[in-house]
Amino acid sequence: MLWRILGMAVLILATTVQADSILLDDGTTIQGTIIREGRTRVVIQTEFGRKSIPKRRIKSMVRDADASLPRGTLPEAVQHFENLDLLSREVANARALYALGRYDEIVPRLAPLQNAEDSRDEQFELRWLIIQSHQRLGRFDETIAMLREMKAGDREADRIRATAYLDILDQNPPDRSLRRVGRVLTRQFLSREDRIKAKDPNALADETLMRKALEEYCDQLLVDEKVSIRAVERELDLELTLEAFRDLPKAASRLDQYLPFAEDVRNVRASLDRVEAILPGYAQSYEVALVRTLAMHLYEVLDDLFNQALAEHPEPAPSGDPRGNLTPEERVQWREYCQEFDKALRPLLMIAEYARERVAKHPENLRYLNDMYRDIIARLEQVRATTNKKRGRTRV
């Protein structure tokens, strides 16, 4: 076993020093020569053959990786590999074998390392690599047996993922062709070419078809009438939200518990978490849509509350003294105005910071909202600072 690991380390070193490099979304790195880059796929020639990779799975690409390294210098990836323990090395090797389509080599490599008492992430990744390799090879009895073990395990994310796989497999017996997912037939979510492939026995052994089945499974989770973004939109009532924030308690630290639509948002986020467990990254567009919807609603709330604050707290009429001195009575009136106005601005600042915190997690997709809320917060803080400055400059 040790010689096999050392051999793979040498292989990685040999291909890394003078090869193009593709980093996949699951952390796998593939080295070789990129021979074609299309709109949706990249074809790379590796030592083990040609590999066509969907662009949606590619995190980054580097051409002629490490070509500038001095002779004898170990690339960072190899240095990292040499520092891994046995389990981590074998999982990394199996990950690369899986990306290369060499599924028959993965099970005998990883099976001896299974340990039910080992709770490290690598141990669970090892099991999923075995499950997916069985599936790619059409060994559905072994696949289902391991999925049932995962479903009965302690890790919620693995239980959710295993349930999704089992639901699809159980719904498409006995030959494992792909006919439907949930309530939806394949003709509703597959292209004509894929529908033809889906009719073949063991169609669910095909990675692309299984991926599309899982995507449809996730879509159904996220468009349910009770836990969808559309369901949240139906609950976004401006007057209800305004009423919730007009009398915000002074000790309030977070707004979640005061949102009238908080329960609906929690339900949607629970669905997003389930999808993230099944297909990591797939729920991002739904997450962005949810954050955008809430941010735009809260912007309307901010606008209304700010106009209300200005209407309810007009600045007291200035003193007749040309030097701006106030009488004792005017000084009291001015201080009361400043305090009440600052109190009225407080929930606005909390709402703006709440929304900004969420849109800032999606800098590329929601840049305009991030900039908008940053400006709103700056203006609100400036208004509060100006009010306090005026209060400090008044004289009796």
Number of C-alpha atoms within 10 A of each C-alpha: 9 8 8 12 15 13 12 17 17 13 13 20 18 13 18 24 23 18 21 23 23 25 16 19 14 11 13 18 21 25 27 24 20 22 11 11 13 9 7 9 15 18 18 22 18 17 12 11 10 15 17 15 18 15 16 10 13 18 14 12 17 13 15 17 19 18 14 9 12 10 8 7 10 15 17 11 12 17 13 11 17 14 10 12 9 14 16 18 20 22 21 21 21 24 23 19 18 20 16 18 16 16 21 15 13 24 18 11 16 19 12 8 16 14 12 9 7 11 11 10 9 16 20 18 16 24 21 19 20 26 22 21 24 22 22 23 15 18 15 20 11 13 22 19 12 18 24 15 12 23 20 14 14 10 12 14 18 21 20 19 21 24 18 22 20 18 14 21 21 12 15 18 13 10 14 21 21 28 18 19 21 12 8 13 12 20 13 10 16 16 11 11 8 17 17 13 17 22 16 13 15 22 23 26 21 16 14 13 19 20 13 16 24 21 19 20 22 21 15 16 17 23 16 14 12 13 21 22 24 16 18 22 16 10 15 18 13 14 10 13 19 18 13 15 20 13 10 14 10 9 6 11 9 10 15 13 12 15 16 18 20 15 14 21 23 14 17 26 20 14 20 23 17 22 26 18 20 24 15 13 13 16 23 14 11 18 18 16 15 19 23 19 16 19 23 13 17 21 19 13 21 21 11 15 19 16 10 13 17 13 10 12 15 10 13 11 8 12 13 9 9 7 8 13 16 18 14 11 9 18 17 12 14 20 17 14 18 21 14 14 20 19 14 21 20 15 22 25 19 17 21 22 16 17 23 21 14 17 24 18 14 17 13 10 15 19 14 12 21 22 14 14 23 17 13 19 18 11 13 18 15 12 15 18 13 12 17 15 12 13 17 10 9 15 13 10
